[in-house]
Amino acid sequence: MKFFKRESDIGITLIALIITVIVLLILAGITLSMTVGENGIITRTKESKEAHEESEERERIESAVFEATGIRKDYGEDDYVSEAASSHNEIDYIKLNNSLGLTGVNTINSLPAIITGKDGKKYTIAENGKVWSEDDVITQIEVGDEVSYSPSGTYVWDKELATSNESGTENLSSGEGGSFRVTEWRVLDIDLTSGKIEMVPKNYASGTVKFRGAQGYNNAVKLLNDACSSLYSNSSKGIEARSISEEDFVKAGGSDWVDYKNSYEDYGTQPYEYTDNKQKFPVMYSMEIKSVIDDIENKSGLKNNEQSSFILKSEDTVITTATKIKPYKTYYNTDKYNTTSQLLGIIYKEILLPNASSTNYWIASRCVGHYTADSKNNCGFYICILYKRLFRIKKYVSFKW
């Protein structure tokens, strides 16, 4: 019995798989991660004899792979798989093919590769030497497949962390009747080396949250990730959830997306230097890698989708000043829905833009842009949002106060 179905069928039922979920809400895009294994959420029941034969064949192939790397297979699987991953480019393919009895057109010249085992089944050897059988769900499931999973969690949303002008809290719920309820998901990515599957909601939830001002920029990434984790994770099933980030779009869009981003107006450059009354900035900017404050560039700060702690509300910590700053431009947008969908391609546009041109949700990433107003150059700090055109970013923080 196979628990996965194609789009025309009922979605996968999560039985025992370990997932990474990317959540697409107006709250945020959610990403679920699950690691496929013997105790994973999606499993396939096997007869004991079949399971034994498959285990022996998997062991034979794994041994051949690791012998070809010169790594001894006499300690924990996690250890030798990890070590092989760092040296897989040095695999002796002649030795590997001889060990597996492969000749002619069936020989392996690179990884990943698919071979036929002695039991007649297909086996996939991942880039790091991990071996998967044709019966493993991770080799059967495809990007775009649907999965059923009904998480139930709560999160207390602190408005003081999200905005510069509001206080109080709001209780968010993904349980039955909650406005952040999501029960149907689609596969976004399959990683054979780690055994992880990433999923996003088939349709995002109706609940909304607000970001505004310097606090929006300062805390958006952690708020979105924490909320998604509390609302959609399930530790007993090994499911972890986070917000979607700009990196997920880069990964889905591949080289076309990267080329578009790098060619966007002054992207990655420092077009302006800001001084005088334009030296104010959210304190989070000073913690980011490649921030440039008073001619000093931060070489080891946070990426645009990273944040480990909240910045509490007080004037001296929310906004800070310097004599001058010279930010790299990291803002870009894809202008309109047609451009965004073309960059993502047929499959990923359906997964990441579930409501087509009306798709609207937060993205847990920050960026810095430059704009002209009142005949002056200004700098703005933004939170990424998917709204009709990707990264059509509202101005939440500006140097023009």
N, C-alpha and C positions, 0 to 999 in steps of 0.2 A: 504494500500500500504506500503510495506516495502522498505526502502531505502538501506538496506544492502544486499549484495550478497555473495555467496561463491566464492572460487577461480575460479571456472569454469564459473562464470558469470561476468557481468560488476561490477566495484568497487562501493563502497558506494559514493553517492553524498553528500558532506557536505552542509547541508541546514542551520542548526542553532544550532550547537553543540559547546561546549567549549572544546578545545583540548589541550593536551600537546604533542608536536611533538618532536621526536628525529630524527635529520637529519643525514643521512649517505652520506657524500660527500667525495671526496678526500680532500676537504676543511675540512670536519669534519663529524662525525656522527650526524645527527639531531634528536632531539626528540620533537614531538608535543604533547602537553597536552590539552585535552579538557574535560570540565566538562559537563556531560550530564544533562540537565534540561529542563524545559518548554520552555526556549528560547535558547536551545542549537543548534548546527549546524546540528545534525542529529535528526530529529523529525518524529513522525508518527501522521498524522491527525486522530482525533477521532470525532465521532458524539457526540453532546452535551450531550445526555442522557447517552451514554456509558461513557463519560468522568466524568459525575457527579457521576454515580454509582461507578466507579473505585476510584474516589476521596474519597467517603464515606468509601469504604472498606479499602483503604490505611490508612485513618484516624483511623479507628477502630483498625487495627493491630498495628499502631504506638502507639496509646494510651495504648494498652495492654502491649506492650514491655516496655514502659517507666513507666507504673504503676508497673511493675514487678521489676524495678530497684529502685523504691522509689523516682523517679525524677518527679516533677510536670511538666506537659506539658502546662504551662500557659504563656510561653514567646517565643521569637523568635526561629524558627526551628534550626538555626545554633547553638544557645546556648545549647539547650537541646540535640541535636545530639552529640555535642562536649563533653558535660558532661557525656552522656551515654557511649561514647567511652572509657572514663577513668575508668568506673566502670562496664563494661559489664560482667566481670567475677563473679559479685555478683548478677546476675539475679536470681530471684526466679522462676525457671522453672515450679514448680507446679502451682504457681499463674498465670503464663503466659499461660500455657496450659488450665487452667480452664477458663480464660478470653476469650480465643479464641475458646473454646469448642472442644479442641483436645483430643482424647483418643486413647488408644492402640498404634498401630504401627505408628500412625500419630502424636504422641506427639513430642515436641521439647526438646532435651537434651543439645544442644549446638548451638552456632551461628558461621557461617552463616547457615541458614536453608531455605527450600522451603516448603510452605504450600499451600493448596487450599482454596481460599477465599469463602465467601458465594455467590459470583457472579459466581463461577465456574472457575475463573481464578487462575493461579499460581502466588504466590507472594514470592519474595526472601527477607529475612530479613538479612541484612548485619551484620557483627560482631559488629558494633557500633549502631545497631538498625535502621539504614536507611532501608526503605521499597521500593522495586521496583516491578512493575507489569510486567507480562509476555509481555506486549505491549511496555514497555520501551526498547529503542534500546540497552541500556547497558546490558540487560539480553538476548538479541537475538544475538548480535555481538559476534564473537569468535576471539581469538588470531590467526593471520594469514590472517583474512579477508582483502580485499582490499578496499581502500577509495580513492575517487577522490577529490583533493583539489589543486587549482592553485594559490599559493601566488605570490605576486609581490612586491619585495622590493629591496633596494640598501644598500650597506655598503662600506665605504671608508677604505680600508685596509692600515694600516701604516706599512711600511716595517721596519722602525727603531724600532718598538716595537716587531717585529717578528724575526729579525735577528741582528747579531752583526756587519755585514759588508755591509748592504744595506741601502739606503735612498729612500725617495719618497713615493708615495701612488699609490694604484690601486683601481679602482672602480669595485665592484662586483655587479652583478645583477641577481635576480631570476625571472625577468619579461620575457615576450615573447622574445625569441632570446638570452636571457642571458645564460652565461655558467654555472650558478648555478640554472637553472630551474629544478624544481621537481613538478610533477603533480599527480603522483600515489604513494599511501602510503599503508603500511600494519600495522595492529594492533599488537602492541608488548605487551601491558599489559592492563588489565581491573581491576579497583579498585572500588568495590562496596561501600566501606566505604566512599570514597570521591566523588564518581560519576565521576571519571576521566578515560579517555581512553588515552593511550600513543601509538603513531604511529611513524614509521620510513619509509623513502623512499623505495619504491619497488626496485628502482634502483637509485644509487647515481648520482649526477650531474657530468659533465665533468670538471668543473672548478677546478683549483688547487691553493694552497698557499704554501709558504715555511716558515719553521722555521729553525733557525740556531744559534749555540752558546748560550751564557748565556742568551741573550734576548729571545731566543726561549723557554728556560725553565721558565724564569721569567714571561712571558706574554701569553703563549699559551692558558691556560685555559680561561682567560677572553676574549682574541681575538676570540677564537672559539665560545664561548657562545654569545658574543655580535654580531658577524657576523650572526650566526644562528637566533638570535632574530630579527635582522633587516631585514633579507632576507625572513623569513618564518612565522613570527607572523602576526596576524590580530586581533587587539584589538577590532574592531567592532563586531567580531564574537567570541571573548573570546578565541582566539587561542594564545598560548604561545609556543615559540620554544627555544630550547637550544641545545648544542652539546651533543652527546652521551659521556658517561664517563665509566671508568672501572667498576663502581658500577652497570651499566646496564648489563654488562656481568656476574657479580657475581650473580645478581638477576635472570637472565635468566638461568644460569647454575646450580643454587641452590647448594645443599650440595656437589655434585660431583666437581663443580668448586672450591668451598671453600677448600675442602680437597686437591685438586691438588695444589692450590696456597700455602697452608700452608706447604705442603710437599716439595715444590721446594727448591733446594739448598740454605740452610741458610736463607730462607725467614723469616723475622721478628726478626732476630738476629742482633747482632753488631759484625761481624766477624773481623773487623780491626779498628785500630785507626790511624788517619792520622795526621802527624806533619811535621815539616821542610818545604820543598817547596810544600807540598801537602795540605796546609791549606786553599787554595782559594776555594770559592764556590759562586754560584749565590745567590744574596741577598734574593731571594724568599725562599731559603731553611731555612733561619733564621726565617721566618714567619710561618713555617709549624709545626704542632703538632708533637711532638716526635723528633724534630731536636735536636741534641746533640752537643753543641758548648762549648768548654772549660769546659767540665764536667757538664754543666748545660742543663737539658732537658726541652724543651718547652712543658708545660702541656696543653696549651689552644690555640694552633695555628690553622692554616688553614688545612683542609683536603686536600688530593691530588687532589681533583676536585673542589677546592674553590679558588676564587680570587676576591677581591672587587675593586681593583684599579690597574692601570698600573704602571710599573716601567720604568721611562724614561731613555733614554740612556745617560750615563756619567760614566766614569770609576769607580768613587767612589760609585755609587749606583747600578750599574749592577753586579759587582763582589766585594765581600768583603773577609776579611781574619780573621783568628783566630789562636791562638797558636796550637790548635788541635781540631779535630772534630771526632766523633765516630758515624757515621750514622747507623740507622737501615736499613737493606736491604729490600726494598719494590719492587724491580724488580723481574719479573718472565716472562716466556713466555711458550706458549703451544706447542712449538717446530715445529709443522707441522699442516697442514690443517686437516688431519684425526683426530688428537688429539683434536683440537679445536671443530670440528663438533661433535665429540662423546660427549664432555663435554656439549655442548649446547643442544644436542638432535635433533631429526628430525625436529620439528617445528621451533625452534629458530635458527637452523643453516641456514634454508632457508631465515629467516627474517633478520638475522644479517650478513650473508655471502652471499649476493645476487649474487655475481660473483664467488661463490665457492672458489677455491684456488687462484683465481686472484683478490679477493676482496682487496681493498686498500683504507683506509681512516684514517684520524686523529682521535684520541680519546682525549677528554679534561681531561687528568689526568697526573700527574707527578709521577716519581718514582726514587729511588736511587739504583744503583747497584754497584757491585764490580767486577773487572776483573784483570787479570794478564798480564802485558806487560813488556818486557825487564827484565824479572825475578823479577819484582817488583809488589806488590799489588797496584792497583789504584782504585779510586772511580769515578763513572760517574753519572751525573744527566741527566735524560731522559724525553722525551715526549712520551706518548704511541701512537703507530700507529698499525693499523691492516694491515699487509702486508704479505700475504701468510701464515705465521704462526702468530698467535696472539701475540701482544706485542713483535714482532721482532723489537726491538727499536734501532734506529740509535744513535750513540754517539754524542750528541750535546754539552755537557759540560763535561770536565774532569779535574782532578787536575793536569794532565800532560800537561803543557802549552807549 
